Amino acid sequence: MRHNKLKKINKNSKHKKLMFENMIYSIIINKYISTTISKYKILKKIFDKKIKKIKRNKNFFISFFKGRNINFTYFLKKISKKRSGFLKVKKIKQRKGDFSRIIYLKL
């Protein structure tokens, strides 16, 4: 069975977990990020789960960011109206080396 498995992106599990947590931090702090489509598909699921957990438990937000300077009220105002689909996606370009599609994610 494939419960709680992520798609393969040629990284070990610890690296994947840290990479996606860093991407979530970057999206919330900077309000945008650019990444490939394959990473976005995995990130979307993880991001929606984290946001739903934050909406249920406000203390999780504080523990999740470990004292980083985040505007909590702005962030809650952005996510309070939606149930899912917190990220806006815009396809930008293709990367020169391997022609993979690069997309722009915005909170």
N, CA, C and O atoms as a GROMACS GRO file, in nm:
protein
  428
    1MET      N    1   0.084  -0.119   0.000
    1MET     CA    2   0.000   0.000   0.000
    1MET      C    3   0.088   0.124   0.000
    1MET      O    4   0.201   0.122   0.048
    2ARG      N    5   0.034   0.233  -0.055
    2ARG     CA    6   0.112   0.355  -0.069
    2ARG      C    7   0.063   0.467   0.022
    2ARG      O    8   0.060   0.582  -0.019
    3HIS      N    9   0.024   0.435   0.143
    3HIS     CA   10  -0.024   0.538   0.234
    3HIS      C   11   0.090   0.632   0.273
    3HIS      O   12   0.200   0.588   0.304
    4ASN      N   13   0.060   0.761   0.272
    4ASN     CA   14   0.153   0.865   0.316
    4ASN      C   15   0.287   0.862   0.241
    4ASN      O   16   0.391   0.891   0.300
    5LYS      N   17   0.284   0.829   0.116
    5LYS     CA   18   0.405   0.830   0.034
    5LYS      C   19   0.402   0.953  -0.057
    5LYS      O   20   0.296   0.997  -0.101
    6LEU      N   21   0.519   1.007  -0.083
    6LEU     CA   22   0.531   1.120  -0.176
    6LEU      C   23   0.579   1.070  -0.310
    6LEU      O   24   0.637   0.961  -0.320
    7LYS      N   25   0.556   1.149  -0.414
    7LYS     CA   26   0.608   1.112  -0.546
    7LYS      C   27   0.760   1.117  -0.544
    7LYS      O   28   0.820   1.186  -0.462
    8LYS      N   29   0.821   1.043  -0.633
    8LYS     CA   30   0.966   1.034  -0.636
    8LYS      C   31   1.025   1.153  -0.711
    8LYS      O   32   0.985   1.185  -0.823
    9ILE      N   33   1.121   1.219  -0.647
    9ILE     CA   34   1.193   1.328  -0.712
    9ILE      C   35   1.344   1.312  -0.692
    9ILE      O   36   1.417   1.412  -0.691
   10ASN      N   37   1.390   1.189  -0.678
   10ASN     CA   38   1.532   1.156  -0.665
   10ASN      C   39   1.600   1.225  -0.548
   10ASN      O   40   1.713   1.273  -0.560
   11LYS      N   41   1.534   1.230  -0.436
   11LYS     CA   42   1.591   1.278  -0.311
   11LYS      C   43   1.555   1.178  -0.202
   11LYS      O   44   1.453   1.110  -0.211
   12ASN      N   45   1.639   1.168  -0.098
   12ASN     CA   46   1.601   1.079   0.011
   12ASN      C   47   1.493   1.145   0.097
   12ASN      O   48   1.467   1.264   0.082
   13SER      N   49   1.431   1.069   0.185
   13SER     CA   50   1.311   1.117   0.255
   13SER      C   51   1.340   1.236   0.347
   13SER      O   52   1.258   1.327   0.356
   14LYS      N   53   1.454   1.236   0.414
   14LYS     CA   54   1.487   1.348   0.503
   14LYS      C   55   1.507   1.477   0.423
   14LYS      O   56   1.462   1.584   0.463
   15HIS      N   57   1.575   1.464   0.310
   15HIS     CA   58   1.599   1.581   0.226
   15HIS      C   59   1.467   1.636   0.171
   15HIS      O   60   1.447   1.757   0.168
   16LYS      N   61   1.377   1.547   0.128
   16LYS     CA   62   1.246   1.590   0.077
   16LYS      C   63   1.168   1.665   0.183
   16LYS      O   64   1.111   1.771   0.157
   17LYS      N   65   1.164   1.609   0.304
   17LYS     CA   66   1.088   1.671   0.412
   17LYS      C   67   1.141   1.811   0.442
   17LYS      O   68   1.063   1.906   0.453
   18LEU      N   69   1.272   1.825   0.455
   18LEU     CA   70   1.331   1.956   0.483
   18LEU      C   71   1.312   2.053   0.367
   18LEU      O   72   1.286   2.171   0.388
   19MET      N   73   1.325   2.003   0.245
   19MET     CA   74   1.310   2.089   0.128
   19MET      C   75   1.169   2.147   0.122
   19MET      O   76   1.152   2.267   0.098
   20PHE      N   77   1.067   2.063   0.144
   20PHE     CA   78   0.930   2.113   0.136
   20PHE      C   79   0.894   2.202   0.254
   20PHE      O   80   0.816   2.296   0.238
   21GLU      N   81   0.950   2.175   0.372
   21GLU     CA   82   0.926   2.266   0.484
   21GLU      C   83   0.989   2.402   0.457
   21GLU      O   84   0.930   2.505   0.489
   22ASN      N   85   1.109   2.403   0.399
   22ASN     CA   86   1.173   2.530   0.364
   22ASN      C   87   1.093   2.605   0.257
   22ASN      O   88   1.085   2.727   0.259
   23MET      N   89   1.035   2.530   0.163
   23MET     CA   90   0.952   2.594   0.060
   23MET      C   91   0.828   2.656   0.123
   23MET      O   92   0.786   2.765   0.083
   24ILE      N   93   0.768   2.588   0.221
   24ILE     CA   94   0.651   2.642   0.289
   24ILE      C   95   0.688   2.769   0.365
   24ILE      O   96   0.616   2.868   0.360
   25TYR      N   97   0.802   2.766   0.437
   25TYR     CA   98   0.850   2.886   0.505
   25TYR      C   99   0.866   3.001   0.406
   25TYR      O  100   0.824   3.113   0.433
   26SER      N  101   0.928   2.973   0.293
   26SER     CA  102   0.954   3.077   0.194
   26SER      C  103   0.825   3.136   0.138
   26SER      O  104   0.816   3.256   0.117
   27ILE      N  105   0.726   3.052   0.114
   27ILE     CA  106   0.599   3.101   0.061
   27ILE      C  107   0.532   3.193   0.162
   27ILE      O  108   0.481   3.299   0.125
   28ILE      N  109   0.532   3.154   0.287
   28ILE     CA  110   0.462   3.234   0.388
   28ILE      C  111   0.539   3.362   0.418
   28ILE      O  112   0.478   3.467   0.435
   29ILE      N  113   0.670   3.356   0.424
   29ILE     CA  114   0.749   3.476   0.455
   29ILE      C  115   0.754   3.571   0.336
   29ILE      O  116   0.729   3.690   0.352
   30ASN      N  117   0.788   3.520   0.217
   30ASN     CA  118   0.806   3.605   0.100
   30ASN      C  119   0.681   3.624   0.016
   30ASN      O  120   0.677   3.711  -0.071
   31LYS      N  121   0.578   3.543   0.041
   31LYS     CA  122   0.448   3.547  -0.027
   31LYS      C  123   0.453   3.497  -0.172
   31LYS      O  124   0.352   3.501  -0.241
   32TYR      N  125   0.569   3.451  -0.218
   32TYR     CA  126   0.577   3.388  -0.351
   32TYR      C  127   0.701   3.300  -0.357
   32TYR      O  128   0.792   3.311  -0.275
   33ILE      N  129   0.702   3.213  -0.457
   33ILE     CA  130   0.815   3.123  -0.479
   33ILE      C  131   0.807   3.074  -0.623
   33ILE      O  132   0.698   3.068  -0.679
   34SER      N  133   0.919   3.039  -0.683
   34SER     CA  134   0.916   2.976  -0.815
   34SER      C  135   0.977   2.837  -0.803
   34SER      O  136   1.079   2.819  -0.737
   35THR      N  137   0.914   2.741  -0.867
   35THR     CA  138   0.957   2.602  -0.858
   35THR      C  139   0.911   2.526  -0.981
   35THR      O  140   0.845   2.582  -1.068
   36THR      N  141   0.946   2.399  -0.989
   36THR     CA  142   0.903   2.316  -1.102
   36THR      C  143   0.765   2.258  -1.075
   36THR      O  144   0.716   2.261  -0.962
   37ILE      N  145   0.702   2.207  -1.179
   37ILE     CA  146   0.566   2.154  -1.167
   37ILE      C  147   0.564   2.030  -1.079
   37ILE      O  148   0.472   2.014  -0.998
   38SER      N  149   0.663   1.942  -1.092
   38SER     CA  150   0.662   1.819  -1.012
   38SER      C  151   0.674   1.849  -0.863
   38SER      O  152   0.610   1.783  -0.781
   39LYS      N  153   0.757   1.948  -0.827
   39LYS     CA  154   0.767   1.986  -0.686
   39LYS      C  155   0.640   2.055  -0.639
   39LYS      O  156   0.600   2.039  -0.524
   40TYR      N  157   0.576   2.131  -0.726
   40TYR     CA  158   0.452   2.199  -0.690
   40TYR      C  159   0.342   2.100  -0.656
   40TYR      O  160   0.267   2.121  -0.561
   41LYS      N  161   0.331   1.993  -0.732
   41LYS     CA  162   0.225   1.895  -0.709
   41LYS      C  163   0.237   1.831  -0.571
   41LYS      O  164   0.136   1.804  -0.506
   42ILE      N  165   0.358   1.808  -0.527
   42ILE     CA  166   0.379   1.752  -0.394
   42ILE      C  167   0.359   1.861  -0.288
   42ILE      O  168   0.297   1.837  -0.185
   43LEU      N  169   0.412   1.980  -0.315
   43LEU     CA  170   0.405   2.090  -0.220
   43LEU      C  171   0.261   2.130  -0.192
   43LEU      O  172   0.228   2.166  -0.079
   44LYS      N  173   0.176   2.125  -0.292
   44LYS     CA  174   0.036   2.166  -0.276
   44LYS      C  175  -0.033   2.082  -0.168
   44LYS      O  176  -0.105   2.137  -0.085
   45LYS      N  177  -0.012   1.951  -0.170
   45LYS     CA  178  -0.074   1.863  -0.071
   45LYS      C  179  -0.023   1.892   0.069
   45LYS      O  180  -0.100   1.902   0.164
   46ILE      N  181   0.108   1.907   0.081
   46ILE     CA  182   0.168   1.932   0.212
   46ILE      C  183   0.124   2.069   0.264
   46ILE      O  184   0.092   2.083   0.382
   47PHE      N  185   0.123   2.169   0.178
   47PHE     CA  186   0.088   2.305   0.217
   47PHE      C  187  -0.057   2.312   0.264
   47PHE      O  188  -0.086   2.375   0.366
   48ASP      N  189  -0.149   2.248   0.192
   48ASP     CA  190  -0.289   2.249   0.233
   48ASP      C  191  -0.308   2.184   0.369
   48ASP      O  192  -0.387   2.232   0.450
   49LYS      N  193  -0.237   2.075   0.395
   49LYS     CA  194  -0.248   2.008   0.525
   49LYS      C  195  -0.198   2.097   0.637
   49LYS      O  196  -0.260   2.106   0.743
   50LYS      N  197  -0.084   2.164   0.614
   50LYS     CA  198  -0.027   2.252   0.717
   50LYS      C  199  -0.120   2.370   0.745
   50LYS      O  200  -0.138   2.410   0.860
   51ILE      N  201  -0.179   2.427   0.640
   51ILE     CA  202  -0.267   2.542   0.656
   51ILE      C  203  -0.393   2.503   0.732
   51ILE      O  204  -0.439   2.577   0.819
   52LYS      N  205  -0.449   2.388   0.700
   52LYS     CA  206  -0.568   2.342   0.773
   52LYS      C  207  -0.537   2.320   0.920
   52LYS      O  208  -0.620   2.348   1.006
   53LYS      N  209  -0.418   2.269   0.948
   53LYS     CA  210  -0.377   2.249   1.087
   53LYS      C  211  -0.359   2.384   1.158
   53LYS      O  212  -0.394   2.398   1.274
   54ILE      N  213  -0.304   2.481   1.087
   54ILE     CA  214  -0.286   2.615   1.144
   54ILE      C  215  -0.422   2.679   1.172
   54ILE      O  216  -0.439   2.745   1.275
   55LYS      N  217  -0.519   2.661   1.081
   55LYS     CA  218  -0.651   2.720   1.102
   55LYS      C  219  -0.721   2.660   1.223
   55LYS      O  220  -0.793   2.730   1.294
   56ARG      N  221  -0.700   2.530   1.247
   56ARG     CA  222  -0.762   2.465   1.362
   56ARG      C  223  -0.694   2.503   1.493
   56ARG      O  224  -0.761   2.524   1.594
   57ASN      N  225  -0.562   2.511   1.491
   57ASN     CA  226  -0.485   2.533   1.613
   57ASN      C  227  -0.387   2.648   1.592
   57ASN      O  228  -0.286   2.632   1.524
   58LYS      N  229  -0.418   2.764   1.649
   58LYS     CA  230  -0.335   2.883   1.631
   58LYS      C  231  -0.196   2.866   1.693
   58LYS      O  232  -0.099   2.925   1.645
   59ASN      N  233  -0.186   2.786   1.799
   59ASN     CA  234  -0.056   2.765   1.862
   59ASN      C  235   0.039   2.688   1.772
   59ASN      O  236   0.161   2.701   1.784
   60PHE      N  237  -0.016   2.607   1.682
   60PHE     CA  238   0.069   2.533   1.588
   60PHE      C  239   0.144   2.630   1.498
   60PHE      O  240   0.258   2.604   1.461
   61PHE      N  241   0.081   2.741   1.462
   61PHE     CA  242   0.146   2.843   1.378
   61PHE      C  243   0.272   2.895   1.447
   61PHE      O  244   0.377   2.909   1.385
   62ILE      N  245   0.258   2.924   1.576
   62ILE     CA  246   0.371   2.979   1.652
   62ILE      C  247   0.483   2.875   1.664
   62ILE      O  248   0.600   2.908   1.647
   63SER      N  249   0.445   2.751   1.692
   63SER     CA  250   0.547   2.647   1.706
   63SER      C  251   0.608   2.610   1.571
   63SER      O  252   0.726   2.572   1.565
   64PHE      N  253   0.531   2.621   1.464
   64PHE     CA  254   0.579   2.586   1.331
   64PHE      C  255   0.687   2.682   1.284
   64PHE      O  256   0.782   2.642   1.217
   65PHE      N  257   0.674   2.809   1.320
   65PHE     CA  258   0.770   2.909   1.274
   65PHE      C  259   0.880   2.940   1.374
   65PHE      O  260   0.972   3.015   1.342
   66LYS      N  261   0.873   2.887   1.494
   66LYS     CA  262   0.982   2.891   1.592
   66LYS      C  263   1.042   3.030   1.610
   66LYS      O  264   1.164   3.046   1.605
   67GLY      N  265   0.958   3.128   1.631
   67GLY     CA  266   1.007   3.261   1.664
   67GLY      C  267   1.048   3.347   1.547
   67GLY      O  268   1.107   3.453   1.568
   68ARG      N  269   1.018   3.307   1.425
   68ARG     CA  270   1.048   3.394   1.311
   68ARG      C  271   0.948   3.509   1.309
   68ARG      O  272   0.837   3.496   1.359
   69ASN      N  273   0.988   3.618   1.252
   69ASN     CA  274   0.905   3.737   1.251
   69ASN      C  275   0.803   3.727   1.137
   69ASN      O  276   0.834   3.760   1.022
   70ILE      N  277   0.682   3.682   1.169
   70ILE     CA  278   0.576   3.663   1.071
   70ILE      C  279   0.456   3.747   1.114
   70ILE      O  280   0.422   3.751   1.233
   71ASN      N  281   0.392   3.813   1.019
   71ASN     CA  282   0.271   3.888   1.048
   71ASN      C  283   0.154   3.790   1.053
   71ASN      O  284   0.099   3.753   0.949
   72PHE      N  285   0.116   3.749   1.172
   72PHE     CA  286   0.016   3.645   1.193
   72PHE      C  287  -0.122   3.690   1.147
   72PHE      O  288  -0.195   3.611   1.087
   73THR      N  289  -0.160   3.815   1.173
   73THR     CA  290  -0.294   3.863   1.137
   73THR      C  291  -0.310   3.872   0.985
   73THR      O  292  -0.416   3.838   0.933
   74TYR      N  293  -0.208   3.918   0.914
   74TYR     CA  294  -0.215   3.924   0.768
   74TYR      C  295  -0.231   3.786   0.709
   74TYR      O  296  -0.312   3.764   0.618
   75PHE      N  297  -0.154   3.692   0.761
   75PHE     CA  298  -0.159   3.555   0.710
   75PHE      C  299  -0.296   3.493   0.735
   75PHE      O  300  -0.351   3.428   0.646
   76LEU      N  301  -0.351   3.510   0.854
   76LEU     CA  302  -0.483   3.453   0.884
   76LEU      C  303  -0.592   3.517   0.799
   76LEU      O  304  -0.687   3.449   0.759
   77LYS      N  305  -0.580   3.646   0.772
   77LYS     CA  306  -0.679   3.712   0.688
   77LYS      C  307  -0.677   3.657   0.546
   77LYS      O  308  -0.781   3.646   0.481
   78LYS      N  309  -0.558   3.622   0.497
   78LYS     CA  310  -0.546   3.566   0.362
   78LYS      C  311  -0.608   3.427   0.351
   78LYS      O  312  -0.667   3.394   0.249
   79ILE      N  313  -0.595   3.346   0.456
   79ILE     CA  314  -0.638   3.207   0.447
   79ILE      C  315  -0.774   3.180   0.509
   79ILE      O  316  -0.828   3.071   0.493
   80SER      N  317  -0.832   3.276   0.580
   80SER     CA  318  -0.954   3.248   0.656
   80SER      C  319  -1.075   3.221   0.568
   80SER      O  320  -1.165   3.148   0.609
   81LYS      N  321  -1.081   3.277   0.448
   81LYS     CA  322  -1.199   3.263   0.363
   81LYS      C  323  -1.202   3.133   0.284
   81LYS      O  324  -1.308   3.093   0.237
   82LYS      N  325  -1.088   3.068   0.268
   82LYS     CA  326  -1.080   2.951   0.181
   82LYS      C  327  -1.071   2.822   0.260
   82LYS      O  328  -1.026   2.820   0.374
   83ARG      N  329  -1.115   2.713   0.195
   83ARG     CA  330  -1.098   2.580   0.252
   83ARG      C  331  -0.975   2.511   0.195
   83ARG      O  332  -0.903   2.440   0.266
   84SER      N  333  -0.951   2.533   0.068
   84SER     CA  334  -0.832   2.476   0.002
   84SER      C  335  -0.796   2.566  -0.115
   84SER      O  336  -0.863   2.666  -0.141
   85GLY      N  337  -0.690   2.531  -0.186
   85GLY     CA  338  -0.648   2.613  -0.299
   85GLY      C  339  -0.588   2.744  -0.255
   85GLY      O  340  -0.624   2.850  -0.306
   86PHE      N  341  -0.497   2.737  -0.159
   86PHE     CA  342  -0.439   2.859  -0.103
   86PHE      C  343  -0.332   2.919  -0.193
   86PHE      O  344  -0.298   3.037  -0.178
   87LEU      N  345  -0.279   2.842  -0.286
   87LEU     CA  346  -0.172   2.890  -0.373
   87LEU      C  347  -0.226   2.926  -0.511
   87LEU      O  348  -0.304   2.851  -0.569
   88LYS      N  349  -0.183   3.040  -0.563
   88LYS     CA  350  -0.215   3.078  -0.700
   88LYS      C  351  -0.096   3.039  -0.788
   88LYS      O  352   0.019   3.061  -0.751
   89VAL      N  353  -0.126   2.981  -0.903
   89VAL     CA  354  -0.021   2.927  -0.989
   89VAL      C  355  -0.017   3.002  -1.121
   89VAL      O  356  -0.121   3.029  -1.181
   90LYS      N  357   0.104   3.035  -1.164
   90LYS     CA  358   0.122   3.097  -1.294
   90LYS      C  359   0.245   3.034  -1.359
   90LYS      O  360   0.353   3.034  -1.301
   91LYS      N  361   0.228   2.980  -1.479
   91LYS     CA  362   0.340   2.919  -1.549
   91LYS      C  363   0.425   3.029  -1.611
   91LYS      O  364   0.373   3.117  -1.680
   92ILE      N  365   0.554   3.024  -1.586
   92ILE     CA  366   0.641   3.132  -1.632
   92ILE      C  367   0.718   3.094  -1.758
   92ILE      O  368   0.696   3.152  -1.865
   93LYS      N  369   0.806   2.998  -1.746
   93LYS     CA  370   0.902   2.972  -1.853
   93LYS      C  371   0.950   2.828  -1.843
   93LYS      O  372   0.906   2.752  -1.757
   94GLN      N  373   1.042   2.793  -1.932
   94GLN     CA  374   1.110   2.665  -1.924
   94GLN      C  375   1.255   2.689  -1.885
   94GLN      O  376   1.318   2.784  -1.932
   95ARG      N  377   1.306   2.603  -1.800
   95ARG     CA  378   1.445   2.615  -1.758
   95ARG      C  379   1.536   2.581  -1.875
   95ARG      O  380   1.505   2.490  -1.952
   96LYS      N  381   1.646   2.653  -1.890
   96LYS     CA  382   1.732   2.635  -2.006
   96LYS      C  383   1.800   2.500  -2.011
   96LYS      O  384   1.812   2.441  -2.119
   97GLY      N  385   1.846   2.448  -1.898
   97GLY     CA  386   1.924   2.325  -1.898
   97GLY      C  387   1.845   2.202  -1.937
   97GLY      O  388   1.890   2.124  -2.022
   98ASP      N  389   1.727   2.182  -1.877
   98ASP     CA  390   1.653   2.059  -1.901
   98ASP      C  391   1.511   2.083  -1.952
   98ASP      O  392   1.434   1.988  -1.965
   99PHE      N  393   1.475   2.206  -1.981
   99PHE     CA  394   1.345   2.244  -2.035
   99PHE      C  395   1.227   2.202  -1.947
   99PHE      O  396   1.118   2.176  -1.997
  100SER      N  397   1.249   2.196  -1.815
  100SER     CA  398   1.136   2.168  -1.727
  100SER      C  399   1.061   2.299  -1.703
  100SER      O  400   1.122   2.406  -1.697
  101ARG      N  401   0.929   2.290  -1.689
  101ARG     CA  402   0.846   2.408  -1.672
  101ARG      C  403   0.866   2.466  -1.532
  101ARG      O  404   0.862   2.395  -1.432
  102ILE      N  405   0.889   2.595  -1.527
  102ILE     CA  406   0.902   2.668  -1.401
  102ILE      C  407   0.771   2.742  -1.379
  102ILE      O  408   0.720   2.809  -1.469
  103ILE      N  409   0.718   2.731  -1.257
  103ILE     CA  410   0.594   2.800  -1.225
  103ILE      C  411   0.616   2.894  -1.107
  103ILE      O  412   0.710   2.878  -1.029
  104TYR      N  413   0.530   2.991  -1.096
  104TYR     CA  414   0.535   3.095  -0.995
  104TYR      C  415   0.418   3.071  -0.901
  104TYR      O  416   0.302   3.074  -0.944
  105LEU      N  417   0.445   3.047  -0.773
  105LEU     CA  418   0.341   3.024  -0.674
  105LEU      C  419   0.326   3.148  -0.587
  105LEU      O  420   0.425   3.203  -0.540
  106LYS      N  421   0.204   3.190  -0.568
  106LYS     CA  422   0.177   3.308  -0.487
  106LYS      C  423   0.073   3.274  -0.383
  106LYS      O  424  -0.022   3.201  -0.411
  107LEU      N  425   0.090   3.326  -0.263
  107LEU     CA  426  -0.004   3.301  -0.154
  107LEU      C  427  -0.129   3.383  -0.173
  107LEU      O  428  -0.220   3.375  -0.090
   0.00000   0.00000   0.00000
